[in-house]
Amino acid sequence: MRCTVYLWKAIDSDEADVVQEVRVVWNADNAIQQVMREHGLPYIHYAWVVPANENTACTERVAVRCYSVPARGR
């Protein structure tokens, strides 16, 4: 599956903070986790995955955590 992943770090962001094309992944959730790891993001408020294949549905996720990225101090 090839897709484009859009990630919003903050709930009030108008535009995606990260936009990245992912070439080979098993599914949308794996794509989100891959991009979060690459950008060092332990948490995002919103994710939208748009597959390259127009016959495949887009995926939306809210409040996603990536446990393989250490949380930053508050």
mmCIF file of the N, C-alpha and C atoms, coordinates in Angstrom:
data_MODEL
# 
_entry.id   MODEL 
# 
loop_
_atom_site.group_PDB 
_atom_site.id 
_atom_site.type_symbol 
_atom_site.label_atom_id 
_atom_site.label_alt_id 
_atom_site.label_comp_id 
_atom_site.label_asym_id 
_atom_site.label_entity_id 
_atom_site.label_seq_id 
_atom_site.pdbx_PDB_ins_code 
_atom_site.Cartn_x 
_atom_site.Cartn_y 
_atom_site.Cartn_z 
_atom_site.occupancy 
_atom_site.B_iso_or_equiv 
_atom_site.pdbx_formal_charge 
_atom_site.auth_seq_id 
_atom_site.auth_comp_id 
_atom_site.auth_asym_id 
_atom_site.auth_atom_id 
_atom_site.pdbx_PDB_model_num 
ATOM 1   N N  . MET A 1 1  ? 0.846   -1.181 0.000  1.00 0.00 ? 1  MET A N  1 
ATOM 2   C CA . MET A 1 1  ? 0.000   0.000  0.000  1.00 0.00 ? 1  MET A CA 1 
ATOM 3   C C  . MET A 1 1  ? 0.888   1.238  0.000  1.00 0.00 ? 1  MET A C  1 
ATOM 4   N N  . ARG A 1 2  ? 0.596   2.144  -0.856 1.00 0.00 ? 2  ARG A N  1 
ATOM 5   C CA . ARG A 1 2  ? 1.281   3.437  -0.894 1.00 0.00 ? 2  ARG A CA 1 
ATOM 6   C C  . ARG A 1 2  ? 0.255   4.480  -0.490 1.00 0.00 ? 2  ARG A C  1 
ATOM 7   N N  . CYS A 1 3  ? 0.688   5.444  0.352  1.00 0.00 ? 3  CYS A N  1 
ATOM 8   C CA . CYS A 1 3  ? -0.259  6.429  0.844  1.00 0.00 ? 3  CYS A CA 1 
ATOM 9   C C  . CYS A 1 3  ? 0.458   7.707  1.264  1.00 0.00 ? 3  CYS A C  1 
ATOM 10  N N  . THR A 1 4  ? -0.340  8.734  1.533  1.00 0.00 ? 4  THR A N  1 
ATOM 11  C CA . THR A 1 4  ? 0.181   9.970  2.092  1.00 0.00 ? 4  THR A CA 1 
ATOM 12  C C  . THR A 1 4  ? -0.409  10.119 3.484  1.00 0.00 ? 4  THR A C  1 
ATOM 13  N N  . VAL A 1 5  ? 0.467   10.383 4.456  1.00 0.00 ? 5  VAL A N  1 
ATOM 14  C CA . VAL A 1 5  ? 0.056   10.527 5.848  1.00 0.00 ? 5  VAL A CA 1 
ATOM 15  C C  . VAL A 1 5  ? 0.111   12.004 6.226  1.00 0.00 ? 5  VAL A C  1 
ATOM 16  N N  . TYR A 1 6  ? -0.974  12.482 6.812  1.00 0.00 ? 6  TYR A N  1 
ATOM 17  C CA . TYR A 1 6  ? -1.067  13.850 7.311  1.00 0.00 ? 6  TYR A CA 1 
ATOM 18  C C  . TYR A 1 6  ? -1.227  13.776 8.826  1.00 0.00 ? 6  TYR A C  1 
ATOM 19  N N  . LEU A 1 7  ? -0.386  14.497 9.568  1.00 0.00 ? 7  LEU A N  1 
ATOM 20  C CA . LEU A 1 7  ? -0.457  14.488 11.031 1.00 0.00 ? 7  LEU A CA 1 
ATOM 21  C C  . LEU A 1 7  ? -0.612  15.897 11.576 1.00 0.00 ? 7  LEU A C  1 
ATOM 22  N N  . TRP A 1 8  ? -1.502  16.032 12.542 1.00 0.00 ? 8  TRP A N  1 
ATOM 23  C CA . TRP A 1 8  ? -1.699  17.297 13.246 1.00 0.00 ? 8  TRP A CA 1 
ATOM 24  C C  . TRP A 1 8  ? -1.249  17.108 14.692 1.00 0.00 ? 8  TRP A C  1 
ATOM 25  N N  . LYS A 1 9  ? -0.268  17.912 15.136 1.00 0.00 ? 9  LYS A N  1 
ATOM 26  C CA . LYS A 1 9  ? 0.222   17.816 16.513 1.00 0.00 ? 9  LYS A CA 1 
ATOM 27  C C  . LYS A 1 9  ? -0.758  18.438 17.501 1.00 0.00 ? 9  LYS A C  1 
ATOM 28  N N  . ALA A 1 10 ? -1.368  19.550 17.115 1.00 0.00 ? 10 ALA A N  1 
ATOM 29  C CA . ALA A 1 10 ? -2.270  20.272 18.012 1.00 0.00 ? 10 ALA A CA 1 
ATOM 30  C C  . ALA A 1 10 ? -3.686  20.254 17.465 1.00 0.00 ? 10 ALA A C  1 
ATOM 31  N N  . ILE A 1 11 ? -4.633  20.245 18.362 1.00 0.00 ? 11 ILE A N  1 
ATOM 32  C CA . ILE A 1 11 ? -6.034  20.168 17.974 1.00 0.00 ? 11 ILE A CA 1 
ATOM 33  C C  . ILE A 1 11 ? -6.497  21.415 17.227 1.00 0.00 ? 11 ILE A C  1 
ATOM 34  N N  . ASP A 1 12 ? -5.837  22.553 17.461 1.00 0.00 ? 12 ASP A N  1 
ATOM 35  C CA . ASP A 1 12 ? -6.272  23.799 16.840 1.00 0.00 ? 12 ASP A CA 1 
ATOM 36  C C  . ASP A 1 12 ? -5.473  24.174 15.593 1.00 0.00 ? 12 ASP A C  1 
ATOM 37  N N  . SER A 1 13 ? -4.643  23.274 15.083 1.00 0.00 ? 13 SER A N  1 
ATOM 38  C CA . SER A 1 13 ? -3.875  23.539 13.863 1.00 0.00 ? 13 SER A CA 1 
ATOM 39  C C  . SER A 1 13 ? -4.793  23.542 12.647 1.00 0.00 ? 13 SER A C  1 
ATOM 40  N N  . ASP A 1 14 ? -4.619  24.534 11.791 1.00 0.00 ? 14 ASP A N  1 
ATOM 41  C CA . ASP A 1 14 ? -5.407  24.595 10.563 1.00 0.00 ? 14 ASP A CA 1 
ATOM 42  C C  . ASP A 1 14 ? -4.861  23.669 9.484  1.00 0.00 ? 14 ASP A C  1 
ATOM 43  N N  . GLU A 1 15 ? -3.543  23.552 9.429  1.00 0.00 ? 15 GLU A N  1 
ATOM 44  C CA . GLU A 1 15 ? -2.891  22.709 8.426  1.00 0.00 ? 15 GLU A CA 1 
ATOM 45  C C  . GLU A 1 15 ? -2.119  21.595 9.117  1.00 0.00 ? 15 GLU A C  1 
ATOM 46  N N  . ALA A 1 16 ? -1.902  20.514 8.403  1.00 0.00 ? 16 ALA A N  1 
ATOM 47  C CA . ALA A 1 16 ? -1.128  19.400 8.951  1.00 0.00 ? 16 ALA A CA 1 
ATOM 48  C C  . ALA A 1 16 ? 0.295   19.855 9.254  1.00 0.00 ? 16 ALA A C  1 
ATOM 49  N N  . ASP A 1 17 ? 0.818   19.376 10.378 1.00 0.00 ? 17 ASP A N  1 
ATOM 50  C CA . ASP A 1 17 ? 2.192   19.689 10.762 1.00 0.00 ? 17 ASP A CA 1 
ATOM 51  C C  . ASP A 1 17 ? 3.189   18.824 10.006 1.00 0.00 ? 17 ASP A C  1 
ATOM 52  N N  . VAL A 1 18 ? 2.770   17.627 9.658  1.00 0.00 ? 18 VAL A N  1 
ATOM 53  C CA . VAL A 1 18 ? 3.622   16.690 8.924  1.00 0.00 ? 18 VAL A CA 1 
ATOM 54  C C  . VAL A 1 18 ? 2.816   16.114 7.772  1.00 0.00 ? 18 VAL A C  1 
ATOM 55  N N  . VAL A 1 19 ? 3.398   16.118 6.583  1.00 0.00 ? 19 VAL A N  1 
ATOM 56  C CA . VAL A 1 19 ? 2.810   15.463 5.412  1.00 0.00 ? 19 VAL A CA 1 
ATOM 57  C C  . VAL A 1 19 ? 3.915   14.632 4.797  1.00 0.00 ? 19 VAL A C  1 
ATOM 58  N N  . GLN A 1 20 ? 3.691   13.325 4.700  1.00 0.00 ? 20 GLN A N  1 
ATOM 59  C CA . GLN A 1 20 ? 4.746   12.444 4.188  1.00 0.00 ? 20 GLN A CA 1 
ATOM 60  C C  . GLN A 1 20 ? 4.144   11.302 3.392  1.00 0.00 ? 20 GLN A C  1 
ATOM 61  N N  . GLU A 1 21 ? 4.748   11.023 2.255  1.00 0.00 ? 21 GLU A N  1 
ATOM 62  C CA . GLU A 1 21 ? 4.346   9.866  1.464  1.00 0.00 ? 21 GLU A CA 1 
ATOM 63  C C  . GLU A 1 21 ? 5.056   8.643  2.022  1.00 0.00 ? 21 GLU A C  1 
ATOM 64  N N  . VAL A 1 22 ? 4.304   7.571  2.163  1.00 0.00 ? 22 VAL A N  1 
ATOM 65  C CA . VAL A 1 22 ? 4.843   6.295  2.650  1.00 0.00 ? 22 VAL A CA 1 
ATOM 66  C C  . VAL A 1 22 ? 4.642   5.285  1.540  1.00 0.00 ? 22 VAL A C  1 
ATOM 67  N N  . ARG A 1 23 ? 5.686   4.564  1.208  1.00 0.00 ? 23 ARG A N  1 
ATOM 68  C CA . ARG A 1 23 ? 5.612   3.675  0.039  1.00 0.00 ? 23 ARG A CA 1 
ATOM 69  C C  . ARG A 1 23 ? 5.113   2.273  0.322  1.00 0.00 ? 23 ARG A C  1 
ATOM 70  N N  . VAL A 1 24 ? 5.658   1.584  1.297  1.00 0.00 ? 24 VAL A N  1 
ATOM 71  C CA . VAL A 1 24 ? 5.258   0.195  1.518  1.00 0.00 ? 24 VAL A CA 1 
ATOM 72  C C  . VAL A 1 24 ? 4.908   0.010  2.995  1.00 0.00 ? 24 VAL A C  1 
ATOM 73  N N  . VAL A 1 25 ? 3.635   -0.172 3.258  1.00 0.00 ? 25 VAL A N  1 
ATOM 74  C CA . VAL A 1 25 ? 3.169   -0.430 4.617  1.00 0.00 ? 25 VAL A CA 1 
ATOM 75  C C  . VAL A 1 25 ? 2.049   -1.464 4.554  1.00 0.00 ? 25 VAL A C  1 
ATOM 76  N N  . TRP A 1 26 ? 1.774   -2.103 5.686  1.00 0.00 ? 26 TRP A N  1 
ATOM 77  C CA . TRP A 1 26 ? 0.716   -3.114 5.733  1.00 0.00 ? 26 TRP A CA 1 
ATOM 78  C C  . TRP A 1 26 ? -0.661  -2.479 5.756  1.00 0.00 ? 26 TRP A C  1 
ATOM 79  N N  . ASN A 1 27 ? -0.786  -1.368 6.515  1.00 0.00 ? 27 ASN A N  1 
ATOM 80  C CA . ASN A 1 27 ? -2.088  -0.719 6.619  1.00 0.00 ? 27 ASN A CA 1 
ATOM 81  C C  . ASN A 1 27 ? -1.903  0.727  7.072  1.00 0.00 ? 27 ASN A C  1 
ATOM 82  N N  . ALA A 1 28 ? -2.987  1.451  7.195  1.00 0.00 ? 28 ALA A N  1 
ATOM 83  C CA . ALA A 1 28 ? -2.928  2.875  7.543  1.00 0.00 ? 28 ALA A CA 1 
ATOM 84  C C  . ALA A 1 28 ? -2.339  3.108  8.928  1.00 0.00 ? 28 ALA A C  1 
ATOM 85  N N  . ASP A 1 29 ? -2.686  2.253  9.890  1.00 0.00 ? 29 ASP A N  1 
ATOM 86  C CA . ASP A 1 29 ? -2.162  2.437  11.241 1.00 0.00 ? 29 ASP A CA 1 
ATOM 87  C C  . ASP A 1 29 ? -0.647  2.262  11.282 1.00 0.00 ? 29 ASP A C  1 
ATOM 88  N N  . ASN A 1 30 ? -0.126  1.312  10.526 1.00 0.00 ? 30 ASN A N  1 
ATOM 89  C CA . ASN A 1 30 ? 1.326   1.146  10.441 1.00 0.00 ? 30 ASN A CA 1 
ATOM 90  C C  . ASN A 1 30 ? 1.976   2.362  9.799  1.00 0.00 ? 30 ASN A C  1 
ATOM 91  N N  . ALA A 1 31 ? 1.326   2.936  8.809  1.00 0.00 ? 31 ALA A N  1 
ATOM 92  C CA . ALA A 1 31 ? 1.853   4.130  8.149  1.00 0.00 ? 31 ALA A CA 1 
ATOM 93  C C  . ALA A 1 31 ? 1.943   5.285  9.139  1.00 0.00 ? 31 ALA A C  1 
ATOM 94  N N  . ILE A 1 32 ? 0.892   5.474  9.941  1.00 0.00 ? 32 ILE A N  1 
ATOM 95  C CA . ILE A 1 32 ? 0.894   6.536  10.946 1.00 0.00 ? 32 ILE A CA 1 
ATOM 96  C C  . ILE A 1 32 ? 2.030   6.331  11.939 1.00 0.00 ? 32 ILE A C  1 
ATOM 97  N N  . GLN A 1 33 ? 2.168   5.117  12.442 1.00 0.00 ? 33 GLN A N  1 
ATOM 98  C CA . GLN A 1 33 ? 3.221   4.827  13.411 1.00 0.00 ? 33 GLN A CA 1 
ATOM 99  C C  . GLN A 1 33 ? 4.612   5.043  12.812 1.00 0.00 ? 33 GLN A C  1 
ATOM 100 N N  . GLN A 1 34 ? 4.803   4.651  11.573 1.00 0.00 ? 34 GLN A N  1 
ATOM 101 C CA . GLN A 1 34 ? 6.090   4.829  10.903 1.00 0.00 ? 34 GLN A CA 1 
ATOM 102 C C  . GLN A 1 34 ? 6.461   6.311  10.819 1.00 0.00 ? 34 GLN A C  1 
ATOM 103 N N  . VAL A 1 35 ? 5.520   7.135  10.401 1.00 0.00 ? 35 VAL A N  1 
ATOM 104 C CA . VAL A 1 35 ? 5.788   8.567  10.253 1.00 0.00 ? 35 VAL A CA 1 
ATOM 105 C C  . VAL A 1 35 ? 6.012   9.209  11.622 1.00 0.00 ? 35 VAL A C  1 
ATOM 106 N N  . MET A 1 36 ? 5.247   8.804  12.619 1.00 0.00 ? 36 MET A N  1 
ATOM 107 C CA . MET A 1 36 ? 5.448   9.350  13.966 1.00 0.00 ? 36 MET A CA 1 
ATOM 108 C C  . MET A 1 36 ? 6.843   9.017  14.487 1.00 0.00 ? 36 MET A C  1 
ATOM 109 N N  . ARG A 1 37 ? 7.301   7.783  14.271 1.00 0.00 ? 37 ARG A N  1 
ATOM 110 C CA . ARG A 1 37 ? 8.659   7.395  14.694 1.00 0.00 ? 37 ARG A CA 1 
ATOM 111 C C  . ARG A 1 37 ? 9.704   8.223  13.970 1.00 0.00 ? 37 ARG A C  1 
ATOM 112 N N  . GLU A 1 38 ? 9.566   8.364  12.667 1.00 0.00 ? 38 GLU A N  1 
ATOM 113 C CA . GLU A 1 38 ? 10.548  9.112  11.874 1.00 0.00 ? 38 GLU A CA 1 
ATOM 114 C C  . GLU A 1 38 ? 10.646  10.571 12.302 1.00 0.00 ? 38 GLU A C  1 
ATOM 115 N N  . HIS A 1 39 ? 9.556   11.135 12.794 1.00 0.00 ? 39 HIS A N  1 
ATOM 116 C CA . HIS A 1 39 ? 9.541   12.542 13.198 1.00 0.00 ? 39 HIS A CA 1 
ATOM 117 C C  . HIS A 1 39 ? 9.645   12.712 14.712 1.00 0.00 ? 39 HIS A C  1 
ATOM 118 N N  . GLY A 1 40 ? 9.813   11.618 15.442 1.00 0.00 ? 40 GLY A N  1 
ATOM 119 C CA . GLY A 1 40 ? 9.967   11.687 16.890 1.00 0.00 ? 40 GLY A CA 1 
ATOM 120 C C  . GLY A 1 40 ? 8.741   12.203 17.619 1.00 0.00 ? 40 GLY A C  1 
ATOM 121 N N  . LEU A 1 41 ? 7.559   11.827 17.135 1.00 0.00 ? 41 LEU A N  1 
ATOM 122 C CA . LEU A 1 41 ? 6.316   12.310 17.721 1.00 0.00 ? 41 LEU A CA 1 
ATOM 123 C C  . LEU A 1 41 ? 5.682   11.227 18.599 1.00 0.00 ? 41 LEU A C  1 
ATOM 124 N N  . PRO A 1 42 ? 5.669   11.426 19.915 1.00 0.00 ? 42 PRO A N  1 
ATOM 125 C CA . PRO A 1 42 ? 5.053   10.428 20.795 1.00 0.00 ? 42 PRO A CA 1 
ATOM 126 C C  . PRO A 1 42 ? 3.524   10.490 20.790 1.00 0.00 ? 42 PRO A C  1 
ATOM 127 N N  . TYR A 1 43 ? 2.949   11.641 20.363 1.00 0.00 ? 43 TYR A N  1 
ATOM 128 C CA . TYR A 1 43 ? 1.500   11.818 20.390 1.00 0.00 ? 43 TYR A CA 1 
ATOM 129 C C  . TYR A 1 43 ? 1.089   12.821 19.315 1.00 0.00 ? 43 TYR A C  1 
ATOM 130 N N  . ILE A 1 44 ? -0.021  12.536 18.661 1.00 0.00 ? 44 ILE A N  1 
ATOM 131 C CA . ILE A 1 44 ? -0.612  13.508 17.737 1.00 0.00 ? 44 ILE A CA 1 
ATOM 132 C C  . ILE A 1 44 ? -2.123  13.542 18.005 1.00 0.00 ? 44 ILE A C  1 
ATOM 133 N N  . HIS A 1 45 ? -2.721  14.679 17.687 1.00 0.00 ? 45 HIS A N  1 
ATOM 134 C CA . HIS A 1 45 ? -4.158  14.831 17.922 1.00 0.00 ? 45 HIS A CA 1 
ATOM 135 C C  . HIS A 1 45 ? -5.000  14.238 16.802 1.00 0.00 ? 45 HIS A C  1 
ATOM 136 N N  . TYR A 1 46 ? -4.474  14.290 15.576 1.00 0.00 ? 46 TYR A N  1 
ATOM 137 C CA . TYR A 1 46 ? -5.290  13.825 14.452 1.00 0.00 ? 46 TYR A CA 1 
ATOM 138 C C  . TYR A 1 46 ? -4.392  13.307 13.339 1.00 0.00 ? 46 TYR A C  1 
ATOM 139 N N  . ALA A 1 47 ? -4.803  12.229 12.711 1.00 0.00 ? 47 ALA A N  1 
ATOM 140 C CA . ALA A 1 47 ? -4.091  11.668 11.558 1.00 0.00 ? 47 ALA A CA 1 
ATOM 141 C C  . ALA A 1 47 ? -5.092  11.361 10.455 1.00 0.00 ? 47 ALA A C  1 
ATOM 142 N N  . TRP A 1 48 ? -4.657  11.589 9.244  1.00 0.00 ? 48 TRP A N  1 
ATOM 143 C CA . TRP A 1 48 ? -5.471  11.297 8.057  1.00 0.00 ? 48 TRP A CA 1 
ATOM 144 C C  . TRP A 1 48 ? -4.558  10.606 7.063  1.00 0.00 ? 48 TRP A C  1 
ATOM 145 N N  . VAL A 1 49 ? -4.950  9.444  6.595  1.00 0.00 ? 49 VAL A N  1 
ATOM 146 C CA . VAL A 1 49 ? -4.159  8.669  5.645  1.00 0.00 ? 49 VAL A CA 1 
ATOM 147 C C  . VAL A 1 49 ? -4.945  8.551  4.342  1.00 0.00 ? 49 VAL A C  1 
ATOM 148 N N  . VAL A 1 50 ? -4.308  9.005  3.263  1.00 0.00 ? 50 VAL A N  1 
ATOM 149 C CA . VAL A 1 50 ? -4.940  8.990  1.952  1.00 0.00 ? 50 VAL A CA 1 
ATOM 150 C C  . VAL A 1 50 ? -4.191  7.989  1.067  1.00 0.00 ? 50 VAL A C  1 
ATOM 151 N N  . PRO A 1 51 ? -4.813  6.866  0.723  1.00 0.00 ? 51 PRO A N  1 
ATOM 152 C CA . PRO A 1 51 ? -4.170  5.863  -0.116 1.00 0.00 ? 51 PRO A CA 1 
ATOM 153 C C  . PRO A 1 51 ? -3.978  6.373  -1.547 1.00 0.00 ? 51 PRO A C  1 
ATOM 154 N N  . ALA A 1 52 ? -2.926  5.902  -2.196 1.00 0.00 ? 52 ALA A N  1 
ATOM 155 C CA . ALA A 1 52 ? -2.681  6.258  -3.594 1.00 0.00 ? 52 ALA A CA 1 
ATOM 156 C C  . ALA A 1 52 ? -3.757  5.650  -4.488 1.00 0.00 ? 52 ALA A C  1 
ATOM 157 N N  . ASN A 1 53 ? -4.266  4.496  -4.102 1.00 0.00 ? 53 ASN A N  1 
ATOM 158 C CA . ASN A 1 53 ? -5.329  3.825  -4.842 1.00 0.00 ? 53 ASN A CA 1 
ATOM 159 C C  . ASN A 1 53 ? -6.655  4.501  -4.510 1.00 0.00 ? 53 ASN A C  1 
ATOM 160 N N  . GLU A 1 54 ? -7.252  5.149  -5.468 1.00 0.00 ? 54 GLU A N  1 
ATOM 161 C CA . GLU A 1 54 ? -8.488  5.897  -5.239 1.00 0.00 ? 54 GLU A CA 1 
ATOM 162 C C  . GLU A 1 54 ? -9.674  5.007  -4.865 1.00 0.00 ? 54 GLU A C  1 
ATOM 163 N N  . ASN A 1 55 ? -9.559  3.711  -5.070 1.00 0.00 ? 55 ASN A N  1 
ATOM 164 C CA . ASN A 1 55 ? -10.635 2.790  -4.718 1.00 0.00 ? 55 ASN A CA 1 
ATOM 165 C C  . ASN A 1 55 ? -10.588 2.357  -3.258 1.00 0.00 ? 55 ASN A C  1 
ATOM 166 N N  . THR A 1 56 ? -9.549  2.779  -2.537 1.00 0.00 ? 56 THR A N  1 
ATOM 167 C CA . THR A 1 56 ? -9.384  2.434  -1.128 1.00 0.00 ? 56 THR A CA 1 
ATOM 168 C C  . THR A 1 56 ? -9.803  3.630  -0.282 1.00 0.00 ? 56 THR A C  1 
ATOM 169 N N  . ALA A 1 57 ? -10.521 3.371  0.790  1.00 0.00 ? 57 ALA A N  1 
ATOM 170 C CA . ALA A 1 57 ? -11.016 4.453  1.656  1.00 0.00 ? 57 ALA A CA 1 
ATOM 171 C C  . ALA A 1 57 ? -9.888  5.104  2.448  1.00 0.00 ? 57 ALA A C  1 
ATOM 172 N N  . CYS A 1 58 ? -10.060 6.380  2.729  1.00 0.00 ? 58 CYS A N  1 
ATOM 173 C CA . CYS A 1 58 ? -9.130  7.107  3.595  1.00 0.00 ? 58 CYS A CA 1 
ATOM 174 C C  . CYS A 1 58 ? -9.348  6.649  5.034  1.00 0.00 ? 58 CYS A C  1 
ATOM 175 N N  . THR A 1 59 ? -8.345  6.861  5.873  1.00 0.00 ? 59 THR A N  1 
ATOM 176 C CA . THR A 1 59 ? -8.420  6.483  7.273  1.00 0.00 ? 59 THR A CA 1 
ATOM 177 C C  . THR A 1 59 ? -8.184  7.711  8.130  1.00 0.00 ? 59 THR A C  1 
ATOM 178 N N  . GLU A 1 60 ? -8.993  7.869  9.165  1.00 0.00 ? 60 GLU A N  1 
ATOM 179 C CA . GLU A 1 60 ? -8.826  8.960  10.116 1.00 0.00 ? 60 GLU A CA 1 
ATOM 180 C C  . GLU A 1 60 ? -8.644  8.376  11.511 1.00 0.00 ? 60 GLU A C  1 
ATOM 181 N N  . ARG A 1 61 ? -7.742  8.972  12.280 1.00 0.00 ? 61 ARG A N  1 
ATOM 182 C CA . ARG A 1 61 ? -7.520  8.554  13.659 1.00 0.00 ? 61 ARG A CA 1 
ATOM 183 C C  . ARG A 1 61 ? -7.399  9.796  14.530 1.00 0.00 ? 61 ARG A C  1 
ATOM 184 N N  . VAL A 1 62 ? -7.877  9.701  15.766 1.00 0.00 ? 62 VAL A N  1 
ATOM 185 C CA . VAL A 1 62 ? -7.814  10.801 16.724 1.00 0.00 ? 62 VAL A CA 1 
ATOM 186 C C  . VAL A 1 62 ? -7.046  10.323 17.949 1.00 0.00 ? 62 VAL A C  1 
ATOM 187 N N  . ALA A 1 63 ? -6.230  11.222 18.511 1.00 0.00 ? 63 ALA A N  1 
ATOM 188 C CA . ALA A 1 63 ? -5.474  10.953 19.747 1.00 0.00 ? 63 ALA A CA 1 
ATOM 189 C C  . ALA A 1 63 ? -4.637  9.681  19.627 1.00 0.00 ? 63 ALA A C  1 
ATOM 190 N N  . VAL A 1 64 ? -3.629  9.721  18.778 1.00 0.00 ? 64 VAL A N  1 
ATOM 191 C CA . VAL A 1 64 ? -2.783  8.560  18.502 1.00 0.00 ? 64 VAL A CA 1 
ATOM 192 C C  . VAL A 1 64 ? -1.484  8.670  19.293 1.00 0.00 ? 64 VAL A C  1 
ATOM 193 N N  . ARG A 1 65 ? -1.098  7.592  19.931 1.00 0.00 ? 65 ARG A N  1 
ATOM 194 C CA . ARG A 1 65 ? 0.179   7.520  20.654 1.00 0.00 ? 65 ARG A CA 1 
ATOM 195 C C  . ARG A 1 65 ? 1.115   6.564  19.928 1.00 0.00 ? 65 ARG A C  1 
ATOM 196 N N  . CYS A 1 66 ? 2.400   6.920  19.965 1.00 0.00 ? 66 CYS A N  1 
ATOM 197 C CA . CYS A 1 66 ? 3.443   6.059  19.427 1.00 0.00 ? 66 CYS A CA 1 
ATOM 198 C C  . CYS A 1 66 ? 4.354   5.719  20.598 1.00 0.00 ? 66 CYS A C  1 
ATOM 199 N N  . TYR A 1 67 ? 4.175   4.532  21.161 1.00 0.00 ? 67 TYR A N  1 
ATOM 200 C CA . TYR A 1 67 ? 4.879   4.164  22.380 1.00 0.00 ? 67 TYR A CA 1 
ATOM 201 C C  . TYR A 1 67 ? 6.362   3.884  22.157 1.00 0.00 ? 67 TYR A C  1 
ATOM 202 N N  . SER A 1 68 ? 6.783   3.739  20.912 1.00 0.00 ? 68 SER A N  1 
ATOM 203 C CA . SER A 1 68 ? 8.204   3.518  20.661 1.00 0.00 ? 68 SER A CA 1 
ATOM 204 C C  . SER A 1 68 ? 8.989   4.827  20.636 1.00 0.00 ? 68 SER A C  1 
ATOM 205 N N  . VAL A 1 69 ? 8.288   5.975  20.745 1.00 0.00 ? 69 VAL A N  1 
ATOM 206 C CA . VAL A 1 69 ? 8.941   7.283  20.852 1.00 0.00 ? 69 VAL A CA 1 
ATOM 207 C C  . VAL A 1 69 ? 8.773   7.745  22.285 1.00 0.00 ? 69 VAL A C  1 
ATOM 208 N N  . PRO A 1 70 ? 9.878   8.014  22.994 1.00 0.00 ? 70 PRO A N  1 
ATOM 209 C CA . PRO A 1 70 ? 9.763   8.456  24.394 1.00 0.00 ? 70 PRO A CA 1 
ATOM 210 C C  . PRO A 1 70 ? 8.987   9.764  24.515 1.00 0.00 ? 70 PRO A C  1 
ATOM 211 N N  . ALA A 1 71 ? 8.114   9.830  25.508 1.00 0.00 ? 71 ALA A N  1 
ATOM 212 C CA . ALA A 1 71 ? 7.366   11.070 25.763 1.00 0.00 ? 71 ALA A CA 1 
ATOM 213 C C  . ALA A 1 71 ? 8.322   12.135 26.268 1.00 0.00 ? 71 ALA A C  1 
ATOM 214 N N  . ARG A 1 72 ? 8.082   13.347 25.861 1.00 0.00 ? 72 ARG A N  1 
ATOM 215 C CA . ARG A 1 72 ? 8.916   14.468 26.297 1.00 0.00 ? 72 ARG A CA 1 
ATOM 216 C C  . ARG A 1 72 ? 8.402   14.977 27.635 1.00 0.00 ? 72 ARG A C  1 
ATOM 217 N N  . GLY A 1 73 ? 9.309   15.587 28.403 1.00 0.00 ? 73 GLY A N  1 
ATOM 218 C CA . GLY A 1 73 ? 8.923   16.169 29.687 1.00 0.00 ? 73 GLY A CA 1 
ATOM 219 C C  . GLY A 1 73 ? 7.921   17.288 29.518 1.00 0.00 ? 73 GLY A C  1 
ATOM 220 N N  . ARG A 1 74 ? 7.113   17.507 30.524 1.00 0.00 ? 74 ARG A N  1 
ATOM 221 C CA . ARG A 1 74 ? 6.079   18.552 30.424 1.00 0.00 ? 74 ARG A CA 1 
ATOM 222 C C  . ARG A 1 74 ? 6.514   19.811 31.094 1.00 0.00 ? 74 ARG A C  1 
# 
